[in-house]
Amino acid sequence: MLPDIPETKGEILNRITTAIKRKIDADHPILAGIKSITQHEGVIHQHDQIGFGTVSEGYREIGAPVKIDLDEVPDLIREKLDQKLTGIANEIGKQQMQMFFRTLDEATEKAGTRLDNKGKPMTADTILQLIEMTEVDFDRSGKPTSSFVLHPDMMETAKKIDQQIKNDPDLKARAEAIRRRHYESWLARENNRKLVD
């Protein structure tokens, strides 16, 4: 055990935590894009959810067991330390992604924006329904800034459907009408926002 040198121990912990977070963010870009805060006290947190007011929720625990045998200690540097931290990051990242999808599933169910294809293949109609149900944000030039999360196994099918929508005049017109409605809705939200001092 390290002698009680708080600053040194704090610096080591900070470096290890940063390395683990960097690995998780590299492997899971979705997690990297989520804003996080540190709360040192309490067992619940509150946040505002559009359409549902203030929501209070308890925290969900995640963690990874860390075992360091005495005979590892002298050589636990460089590659060996990287391997140990990678194992921790992989486990925590996996749990965070499971929590992300569980939370997303709960939120879409609650908001009524879940689209269940009931095991049927994904179609252009399914994708357009999905886009229509989603709130989309835009940049100042009118380009959508929202993104969709798809399982890697769905990417090929999604690319084919995207081409189908671009090449079929009826689907393309429908997609453009949806985009126009989203843009008008976004403009209305932007115009109704209260200015902050």
Buried (B, 14 or more C-beta within 10 A) or exposed (E): EEEEEEEEEEEEEEEBEEBBBEBBBEBBEBBEEEEEEEEEEEEEEEEEEEEEEEEEEEEEEEEBEEEEEEEEEEEEEEEEBEEBBBBBBBBBBBBBBEBBEEEEEEBBEEBEEEEEEEEEEBEBEBBBBBBBBBEBEBEEEEEBEEEEEEEEEEEEBBEEBEEBBEEEEEBEEBBEEBBEEBBEBBEEEEEEEEEEE
